[in-house]
Amino acid sequence: MSEKFTSNDSLTDWERLDNMTDEDIDVSDIPEITPEMFARAIVRRGLRPEPTKEQVTLRIDSDVLAWFRSQGRGYQTRINALLRAYMEAH
């Protein structure tokens, strides 16, 4: 198998990009940053991320787990959100 299936040659026009100015870059699809966005921002430069989750073993009825898994990716996050909603309600 000596056939080459991929190319290392870049198809990017690097010269054109090098000659672009800031004004040439189209940023029309980027939303404006609002003060509310800055208010929710957290600066953590140089710090280790805080562990916010803990791994546990939990017994759940197989049909309940199967239903959550059938919802696709993120089913554990959805289970956590439902448990949090229950916790906050009580």
Residue, then its C-alpha position, 0 to 999 in steps of 0.5 A: m500500500s504505497e498509494k498516497f491518499t492525502s496531500n500535504d499541500s495546503l490549498t490556502d491562499w497564504e499570500r492573500l491572507d498575509n496581505m489582508t488588513d483588519e478591515d478586510i476581515d468579514v466579522s458580520d456573522i459574529p454577535e456583538i459582545t454585550p455588557e451582560m456577556f462580560a458580567r457573566a465571564i469568569v477569568r481563570r488564567g493560570l488556575r486549574p479548573e474547578p472540578t464541578k462534577e463527581q463520578v458516582t455509581l447509581r442504580i437506575d431502572s434499566d428502562v429509565l436508563a435506556w430511555f435517557r440513552s435513546q435521547g442521544r448525546g448528553y443524556q447524563t447532562r440531562i439526568n443531572a439537570l433533572l436531578r438539580a431541578y428536583m433538588e432546587a424545588h425541594 
